[in-house]
């Protein structure tokens, strides 16, 4: 019997291995094969020579090559004792029973004599946590490429957009793809929390808005940040009230129907009276879907047109199919067996009501978070006294640049982060730390924007 190993390529599952085994058994009844977990190495015991075995494998559409003995010398990490060495040896022997391992624990180096490739050995070391982290030789080139991309983005005009109709991460991905498909767009960053997008592009806002609208969503350009924030807050408050009204309508129909069924009421159609009554309820449910759930069906249709799917698709399919099935039962109950005549109008109404309630609560929480952030930003100074050309001038905070010398008088807020280059002060940092006692700051100490200078200039 010959015992040898071969490299395999194209073998992806146990079925592939069984095909090789069956073909080899036709020529050698004592043939046996053991394949590594990644199906790249086969240990074979057979009377067939290695060349014949390779021909069998290749005749089945796979690739094979003889494994030559390989000597691997490499560094390891965290190998502290003989137990660690045995763990490595055990992992290698499972792939190659003839593998031999020598380890220098002090130098953190191993030597492996086996039929395994360097990549296979390093893969096992990595799984065990013993492969040291090595910086890629391509890292400098990658860093250079990234820095060039950042520089290109920085050179492109920045367009800020308010987004409408964004309900989930799938919506964000759709908009990103649409914007990245516009010629002249260098980078896209979407903030799902406040439904805004920042786009570095050489094209105008109109082209970007058109791309977003073509993907099924809406957008407007942000020209004034503070004004846009105020408008967004008002829009969210109005949307919250609208969502709550939709919640009341949906649950106003769904909850009584659900309680009726839970308390033993018939949720099937057996008589003409029940058919008429459930027909009225079906029309009421349709009214709920057409009003409270209109935006879900509209969003789902836009997603379908763009060959996409999002949360609206899920809601529309669930509520629509439940209503349609129930209405077919009401109109033509005889085509269904009695056991299949259960109605699901309450499910459609409850789903619409509860999802609207969830989105209303999300809007409420998002509004509170925005207000907290806004209150924090209001603590910053709006202007700063800056020494320019030997004169002290009052400038908007946006015009202060790195390297400017800023004068902060007693009682004034620190306008920007910086370092004290002249004088000393007691700084109230309670807005950062919550600690009411002022902190003494001397020459060379750093100060943070929004803190208050207590006693000197």
N, C-alpha and C positions, 0 to 999 in steps of 0.2 A: 504493500500500500504506500502511496505517495501522500505526503502531507505538505501543503504549500498554501500560500495566500495570493489572491489577485485583487487588484483594484477594480471596482465596478463604477459604471457611469450610466445614468438613465434608469437605474433600478430605484423605484420610489415607494414600493409597498410590499407587503407579504405575498400578494398575488404574483408579482414579478419574480420573487424568490422561488415560489412554488413552480412556476413555469421552467425555471432553470433546473430545479431539482428533478422534475418529471423527465425532462429531456436527457439529463445525465444518467438517470436510473435506467433508461432504455439501453445504455451502453455499459453501465457498471452497476450491478445489483447492490453492491456494498457502498455506493456513493453516499457521502454525508457532507453537509454544508452548514456553516454557522456564519451569519452575516451581522456586521456591526449595527448599532442602533440607527446610524445615519445612512445605512445601506451602501456605504462607499467601499467597504472592505469585506472580503469573504475568505474565511478559513476553510479549506477543503481537504477532505480525506478521500482518496480515490486511487484506483489502479490506472486511471487515465493520466497521461502526461499533461503538463500545464498547457502546452500548445493546443492539445485537443480540447481542453476545457475552455480555453479562450475562444476557439472556433465555435463551440456549442453556444456560448453566451452571445457571441456576435451574430450567429444565425437567427437568434430570437429578437434581434433589433437593438440589443444593448451593446455597450462598449466595455472591453476588459483589457487589462494589461498586467503583466507579471510584476509582482512586488519584489523589488530589490531591497536588500538590507540597508537600513538607514541609521546613521549615527546623528543623534540630536544633542547639541550642547546649548543650554540656555539658562537664563537667570530665573529665579523664583522669588516669591516673597511670602513671609509669614510661615515658613517651614521651620518649626522650632524644635521638633523632636522626631524620634523614630516612628511615632504614630502617624505623623503627617506624611513621612516618606512612604509608609505602608499604604496609606490612602491613595497616594499617587500611583504606587506600584499596582495596587488592586485594580484601579481604573484602567491602566494601560494593558494589563494582562487580560482583562475582559475583551479588549479589542484584538490583542495579539498575544496568545498564550506563551509565545517564545520571547516576549519583550523582557529586556534586562535593564535595571535601573541602578545607577550609582548616584549618591547625593552627597554634597558637601554643605552641611547645614551652616557652618560658620561663614562660608563664602556665598551662601544662598545660590548655589548652582547645581544643576543636575545634568547627568549624561545618560541618554537613553539609546540602547541598541535594539532596534526593532524593525518591523516592516511597515510601521506607521509613518505617514508623512509628517513634516514639521507642523503643518496646519492642524492635523488631527491631534497631535500631542499638545499643542498650545490650546486647542479647544477644550481638551480635558482639564488642563491646568486652570483655564479660565472658569470652567464649571465648578471646580473645587475651591476657587478663590486664591490660587497660588500664583497666577500669572501677573507679573508686575505691570503697572500702567506705563506704557511707553508712548511718548508723543509721536504722532504720525509725521513722517518725513514731508507729507503734503501740507502740514499745518501752516507753515509760513505762507505758502501759496494761497491756501484757503483764507487765511487772515487778510492777505492782501486783496483777494477778490471781494471779501466782505466789506473791507474798508472802502474799496472803490465803489461798491454798490451803495454804501451809506453816503459817500461823497456825492454820487450821482443824484440820490434822493434829496440830499440837502440842497443841491443846486436847482432842483425843480421847484416850481411854485407849489405851495401847499393849499389845497382846497378842503374846506371843512363842510360836511354835509349832515343835515338832520335826516334820519331815516324813518319811514313809516311802514307799518305792516310787518315788522320783524317780530316773530314770536318764539323762535327757537334757534338752536345752533345750525340747523340745516339752512335756515334763511340766511344766516351770516355767510355760510359757505357759498350759497348761490350768488349773493351780492359780490363777494370777493372774486369769484370766477368771472362774473360779468364785468367788473371793473378792470381786472387784470387782462381781459380780452380787448380792452380799448387801447388802440395804438397811442403811445405817448405816456402811458401810465408806468411809473417807476416803482411805486410801492403803495400798498393799501393796508390800513390798520382800522379795524372796526371795533368799537366799544359796544358790546352787547348790552351792558348795564344801562347806559344812557342813550342807546340807539343813535350813535353818531359815527361818522367815518372821517378819517383823515387820509387824504390821497395826495401823494406827490406826483404831479403830472404836468406835462407841457401843453395839455389841452385844456379848454375851458370847462367851467362847471356845467354848462349846458349839455356837453357831450357825455359827461359822467352821469348826470341826472337821467338822460335819455336811456343810457345803458341799464341803469337801475330799474327804470319804468318798464323797459322791455323784458326784464326778468320777473316782472310781476309785483314790484314794490314801488314805494314812492320816496322822494327825496327833495329837500330844499337846501339851498346854499346858506351857510352861516356867515353873515357879513359882520355882525356885531355880536361878540361872545355873550356879553351880559344881557343884551336884548333877546338873543336866541334862548338863553337859559330861562329868562322870565316867561317867554312864550311857551317853551317846553313845559314849564311848571304849570302854566294855565291849561295847556292842552291835556296834561296828565290828570289834573283835577277834574276837567270836564269828562275825560274818558272814564275816570273812576266812577263818577256819578252815572254815566251811561251804562257801564258794566253792572253796577248794582241794580239798576232798573231791569236790565236783562236777566239778572239773577232772580229777582223777585218774580218775574213773569214765568221763567222756566221752572223754578221750584214751586211756584204757586200752582202749577198744573201737575208737576211730577210727584210732589210729596203726597197730595191726597190720593192720587192713583196708586202710589206705592203702598200707602197705609191701607187702602181698600183691599189690595191683594193680600197683604200680610194678615189682615183680620178675617180672611176667609172668603172674600168676595170673588166671584167668578171672573177670571181673566180670559175666558174663551167665548166663542160665538156658537150658541146652540139653538137659539130661537130668533124669530124675526124681530122681536123687541130688543134683544141684545144686539142684533145686527145694526139696528137704527141708532141705538144709544152709543155703541162703539164707533159708528160712522161719524157722529157729532164730535166725539172725543178725538178721532183721527184728524178731523178738520182743524180742531183747536191745536193739536200737536203740530200740524203743518204750519199754522200761523206762528207758533213759537219758533219753529225752524226757520221760517221765512223772515222773521224779525230779529229775534235774539241770536239766531245762528247764521244769519245771512253772511256775516264776514268770514265765517269758517268755510262755507261753500264757495264763496268768491275767491278766497285764498287758495282753496284746493283746486279750483278750475284753472287759476293762473299757474299753479305748480304743474298741473297736468299738461297745459299747453307748452310749458317749458321743459317737459319730460323730467319732472322732478317730483319729489314727495316731501312733505313736511308735516308738522303737527296738525295743520288744518286738514290735510288729507285724511289723517287718522280719525279726526272728529267727524268729518263729513261722511266718510264711509260707514262708521259705526252708527251714527244717528240716522243717516239716510236709509241704510239697509234695514234697520230695525223698524222704521216707519213704513217703508215700502212693503216689507213682508207682512206687517200687521194689517195694512190696508187691503192687500190682496186677500187675506183671510176674511176681512169684513165684507168685501164685495163678492167674493166667490168662496164661501166656506166649504161648499160641497166638494171642491177639488182636493181638499186636504182630509186626511184621516182625523178622527176626533182627538187623538193624542197629540196632533201637531197643530192644533188651533189656538195655541197660547199667543196672547197679544203682548207687544213690547212697547206700547206708546209711552208708558211711564219711564222706560229706559232712555228713550230719546230726549224727553223733557228734562229728566234728572241730569243726564250728561251735559246738556247745553247749560243748564242752570249752575251746576257745580264747577264746570270749567270757567264760566264767566266769573263766578265767585272767586276762584283761584287767581285769575288774572287781575281782578279788582284788588285783592289783597296784595298781590305782587306790586301793583301800581302804588298802593298806599305805602308799602315798605320802602319802595324805591324813592318815593317822594320824601319820606322822612330822612333817608340816607342823604339825599341831595341837599336837604335843608341843613343837616348837620355839617356837611362839607362846606356849604355856603357860609354858615356862621363862622367856621374856622377860617375861611379865606377872608372874611370881613375883618379879621383881626390884623391883617397885613396893612402896612401903610400904603397910601395911594401916591404919595410924592416923597421926594428925598432932596436934602440939601447937599449938593455935590460941588466940590472945588474943581473948577475948570479954568485953566489959564490964570491962576492966582485969584479968581473971583468965586464967591459962593453963589450958586444959582439953584433955583428950585425947579426940579424936573419931575415929570411923571415917572413912576417906578419902572415903566417899560423901557425908558431911555437910559437907565443906569447900566453900565457895561463893566465887565471884569477889569479890575485895576483902578477904578474910580476911587477917590477919597471922599467919604461921606461924613458929614457933620451931623451928630445926633445930640440934640440938646436935652436938658433934664425934662423928664416927663413925656418925651416923644417915643414913639415906637421905632424899633430897629427896622429899617425898610428892607434890607437884604442880608443874607448870610455874609459874614465877613470876619475880619480879625482886627483887634484893637492895635493901632499903630501910634496912638498918642492919648495920654490921659488914663483915667480909671473910672469905674462906676459900679454901682449896685444895680444889677439887672434883675427885673422881675420875670422869671421864667415859668410862672404858674400856668400859662397857656400850653406849655409843653409837658411839664412834669406834674402839675397840680400842687406843687409845693409853694406855700404862700410866702416863705421867707426869701428875700432877695439874695442873689448870689454875687459875691464880690468878683469883679473882673479887672485884671491888670493888663499891662502891656504884653501883647502876644497871645492873649486869650481869644478864643473864638466866640462869636455871638450869633444868635439865630434870628431870622426875620420874624416879626410879630411879637417879640419880647419887648419889654418896656425899660428904657433908661431911667433909673430912679433919681439920681442926685447930682449929676454933673455932665458937662459937655465933653 
